[in-house]
Amino acid sequence: MQDLPYSLMAELDKVAGKANPPVHLWHPENEKDIDMVIQRDGTWLYLGTPIKRRRLVHLFASVLRREGENYYLVTPVEKCRITVADAPFQVLLMAVSGSETAQRLQMTTDMGEEVVVDADHPLRMAQQGDEWVPYVLVRDGMEARVNRNVYYQLADLMVEQDGALGVWSGGVFFPCMTL
């Protein structure tokens, strides 16, 4: 954790543990597209300009919903389609407890959400060009891209199981590559 800038850690602390609004209950009729993009590196842009206020980004993320391949910012009165270049969230931190098949990997996203990799929050690998990128399901069909530092930590934890290299977490083996 000491590798991250103090300001980022302070922001993660502010939003950690806060519940998101019940966007799954909101089905507004008013729908529109807005020029908001979540870039591959997790940067949020509005009209091509980065949103620098982290609290505002956290607010937007709290009302984000995925429907099929589309992402929306949802309120009780309208939903606005935005563009997500890759995944809406980034995994910045990983805490490991236990060992072997009892190992538990807890991931923390750039929005301060914490999930344990398990059957409900699986880890998957996706090939993008020549590289393999890990993703973790965070909530409601939305994933977080695992950043490079955490990927290296995952690589250190990989073990062989049934012809694959992977990691154990939450009592489940997640294959990352075949041998």
KOLDRENDO-847172 format. One record per residue: residue in three letters; z, x, y of N, C-alpha, C, CB in turn. Coordinates in steps of 0.1 Angstrom, whole numbers, plus 2048, in hexadecimal, padded with zeros to 3 digits. Glycine has a CB too. Layout:
// KOLDRENDO-847172
alaZXYZXYZXYZXY
...
// end
This chain:
// KOLDRENDO-847172
met8008087F480080080080080980D80C7F7800
gln80581580C80581D8187F782181D80E829815
asp7ED81F8147DF8238197DA8198237D682480C
leu7DF80D8237DA80382C7E080483A7DC7F5826
pro7D88018447DD8018527E97F88547D27FE85C
tyr7F37FC85C7FF7F485E7FB7E68638087FB868
ser7F17E486C7EE7D78717E97CE8667E37D887C
leu7E17D385C7DD7CA8527E87C68497D27D2849
met7F27CF8467FD7CB83E8067C18458057D883B
ala8077C285280F7B885A8087AB8598107BD869
glu7FB7AA85A7F479D8597F679784B7E579F85D
leu7F579F8417F679A8338047948317F37A5829
asp80E79B83781C79683681D78883D8267A083C
lys81678684881877984F81276D84881077A85D
val80876F84080276483980676382A7F376583A
ala80C76D82581076D81781976181481777A813
gly81775A80981F74F80581E74280C82D753807
lys81574181781373581E80972C81680E73782C
ala80B72081580271780D7F671381680A70A809
asn7EB7128107DE70E8167DE6FF8187D271380F
pro7D76FA8227D56EB8237CF6E58177CE6E8830
pro7D06D88147CA6D28097BB6CE80A7D26C5805
val7B36D880C7A56D680F79E6CF80379E6E3811
his7A36D07F779D6C97EC79F6BA7ED7A46CD7DF
leu7A86B57F67A96A67F87A16A18047B86A37FB
trp79B6AA80B7936A68177846A58137956B0823
his77E69A81677069881476969182076E68F807
pro76869982B76369383775469183576569D843
glu74F68783C74168383C73968C84573F675840
asn73F69185073869985A7376A885474069A867
glu72A6AC8527276B984C71D6C08557226B883E
lys71F6CD8587166D585F7166E385B7186D486F
asp70C6EB85F70C6F985D71070086A6FD6FE859
ile71870B86871C71387471872287172B712877
asp71672987B71273787A71F74087870A73C886
met72573F86C73074786872D74D85B73D73E868
val72F75A85A72C76284E73876A84A72076B851
ile73B76A83D74477483773C77E83174F76D82D
gln73C78A83673479583173A79B8247337A183B
arg7327A381D7357A88117437B081172A7B280C
asp7457B781D7527BF81E75E7B682374F7CA828
gly75C7A98247677A082776879D8367747A6823
thr75F7A383E75F7A184D7597938507567AB854
trp76178B85875C77E85C75577F86976877485D
leu74977986A74177987673F76B87B733780874
tyr73F76988873C75C88E73175F899748755895
leu72575989771A75C8A071676B8A071D7568AE
gly71877189571577F89471F78989970878289B
thr72A78489E73578C8A374178C89A7397888B1
pro74779889775379888E75E7908947577A688B
ile76578888C77178189177D78B88F774774889
lys78279089A78C79A89A79B79589978B7A28A7
arg79D78889C7AB78389B7AD77F88C7AC7768A4
arg7B67878867B97858777BF7778757C2790872
arg7C777287E7CD76587C7C275A87B7D7762887
leu7B875C8837AD7528837A57538767A375588F
val7A375F87179C7618657A475A859799770862
his7B175D85A7BA7578507BA7488507C975C851
leu7BA74285C7B973485E7AC72E8587B973086D
phe7A173585B79473185579473284678873985A
ala79A73C84179A73E8327A373482B7A074C82F
ser7AD72F8337B672582D7AF71782B7C2723836
val7A471583279D70883178F70A82B79B70183F
leu78D71582478171881D78071181077F72781C
arg77570B80D7737058007657087FB7756F5801
arg7647097EE75770C7E77526FF7E07587187DD
glu7466FC7E273F6F17DB7326F67D673D6E47E5
gly7326F87C97266FE7C372470C7C871A6F67C5
glu71970F7CD71671C7D371971D7E27087207D1
asn71D7127E87207117F672F7127FA71A7047FC
tyr73171880573F71980A74071181874372880D
tyr74B70A81974E70282575B70582B74C6F3821
leu75C70483876970383F76B6F484076970A84D
val7776EF83B7796E083A7856DC84277A6DC82B
thr7836D184978E6CA85078D6BC84C78E6CC860
pro7976B484F7966A584C78A69E8527A369E850
val7856A385D77A69C86376C6A286277D69B872
glu76B6AF85E75E6B585C75F6C18537586B9869
lys7536C484D7526D18457466D884A7516CE836
cys7486E584B73E6EE85173A6F98477436F585E
arg72D6F984372870283A72771084071A6FE834
ile72C71A83972B72883E72473083473972E842
thr72073D83771A74682E72475082970E74D835
val72475281C72C75C81672376680E73775680C
ala72277281371977C80D71C7807FF719788816
asp7297807FB72C7847EE73877B7E97307937ED
ala74477F7EC7507777E97587757F675977F7DE
pro75F76A7F7766768804772770806769759804
phe7777767FB78377E7FD78278C7F778F7777F6
gln78B7957FA78B7A37F57997A57EF7887AD801
val7997AC7E47A67B07DE7A97BE7E47A57B17CE
leu7B47BF7EB7B87CB7F17C37D37EA7BD7C87FF
leu7CB7CC7E37D77D27DC7D87CD7CE7E47CF7E4
met7DE7D57C57E17D17B87EE7D77B47D67D67AE
ala7F77CE7AE8047D37A98037D179A8107CA7B0
val8087DB7938087DA7848167DA77F8007E777E
ser8197D17768267D176F8237CF76082F7C5775
gly82D7D375882B7D274A8227DC7458277C4746
ser81F7DC7388167E673280F7DF72681D7F372E
glu8047E67227FC7E17177F87D37188037E470A
thr7FA7CB70D7F67BD70E7FF7B47177F67B7700
ala80B7B971A8147B27238127B67328237B571F
gln8077BE7358057C27428017B674B7F97CC742
arg8057B77588037AD7627FD7B376E8107A5765
leu7F17AF7727EA7B477E7EB7AA7897DC7B877B
gln7F27AD7947F37A379F7EA7A97AA8027A27A4
met7E17A07AE7D77A47B97DB79D7C67C97A07B5
thr7DA7A57D17DC79F7DE7CF7A07E67E77A77E6
thr7CB7957EC7BE7947F37C07988027B87877F2
asp7B57998097B579C8177BB79081F7A779F81C
met7BD7858187C377981F7D177781B7BB76C81B
gly7D77818147E57808107E87788047ED77B81B
glu7DD7737FD7DF76B7F17E27747E57D37627EE
glu7EB7717DD7EF7797D17EC7717C57FD77D7D2
val7E57777BC7E27717AF7E477B7A47D376B7AE
val7E97767987EA77E78D7DD77C7847F777B784
val7D77877807CB7867787D078076B7C4794776
asp7CA7757677CE76E75B7C37647577DC76675C
ala7C575B74E7BB7527497B67497557C074973E
asp7BF74575E7BC73D76A7B57457757C873676E
his7B77527757B275A7807AC7677797BE75F78A
pro7A076477379A76F76B79477A774790769762
leu79378676D78C79177377E79176C79479F771
arg77479377476679476F75F7A077575F787770
met7557A576E74D7B077373F7AA77674D7BC76A
ala7397AE78172B7AA7847237B678872B79F78F
gln7177B778370F7C27867077BF7937057C677A
gln7087C979C7007C77A96F97D47AB70A7C57B5
gly6EC7D47A76E47E07A86E97E979C6E57E77B5
asp6EC7F67A06F17FF7967007FF7956ED80D79B
glu7077F779D7167F879C71B7EB79671C7FA7A9
trp7277EC79072E7E178B73A7DE7947347E477C
val73B7D17987457CD7A174F7C379B73F7C77AE
pro75C7C579C7657BB7967697B07A07727C3792
tyr76B7A479B76F7997A377B79279C76378F7A5
val78378C7A478E78479F78E7767A579C78B7A2
leu78F76C79C78F75E7A179D75C7A878E754795
val79C7587B57A87567BD7AD7477BC7A675B7CB
arg7A473F7C17A77307C179B7287C37B172D7CD
asp79B71C7BD7917127BE7837177BD79370B7CC
gly7807207B47727257B276F7307BB76971A7B3
met7787357C37757407CC77B74D7C777A73C7DB
glu7727577C87767647C377976E7CE76C7697BA
ala7807797CA7827847D277B7907CC7917877D5
arg7747987D476E7A47D07797AF7D07627A87D9
val77A7B67C57847C17C477F7CD7CB7877C47B5
asn7877D27D57827DD7DC7827EA7D478B7DF7E9
arg77C7F47D977A8017D17878077CD77280A7D9
asn7918077D579E80D7D27A58067C67A880D7DE
val7A57F97C67AA7F27BB7A27F37AF7AC7E37BF
tyr7957F47B078C7F67A579080379E77D7F67A9
tyr79280E7A579681A79F7A48197987978257AA
gln7AD81179E7BA80F7977B780778A7C38067A0
leu7AE7FD78A7AB7F677E7A58007737A17EB781
ala79C80877879681276E7A081A76778C81B776
asp7AB81E76E7B68267687BD81E75E7BF82B773
leu7BD81175F7C48087557BC8047497CA7FC75D
met7AF8077497A780273F7AA808731798805742
val7A97FF7277AC8037197A07FD7117BA7FD714
glu79F8037057947FE6FC7997F26F378F8096F3
gln7917E86F27957DC6EA7887D66E579D7D26F2
asp7867D66D877A7D06D276D7D46D877B7C16D3
gly76B7E16D975F7E76DE75C7E66ED7547E06D7
ala7677E36F57657E17037717E970A7657D3708
leu76E7ED7167797F371E77D7E7728774800726
gly7897E672A78E7DB73379D7DC73578B7CD72D
val7A27D273B7B17D273F7B77C573A7B27D374E
trp7C47C77377CC7BC7337D47B773F7D67BF728
ser7D57A97407DD7A374B7E07957477D77A4759
gly7ED7917497F07837467ED77F7377E977A74F
gly7EE78972E7EC7867207DD78471C7F377971C
val7D47887257C67867227BF7947247BF77C72C
phe7B679871B7AE7A471D7A17A07257AB7AA70F
phe79F7A872F7937A673878A7B27367977A4747
pro77F7B072E7757BB72C76E7BE73976B7B8721
cys76D7CB73C7667D07487597D774476F7D9750
met7587DD73974B7E373574C7E57267497F173C
thr7407E472073F7E671173C7F470E7337DD70B
leu7417F870373F8076FF7338086F774B80B6F7
// end
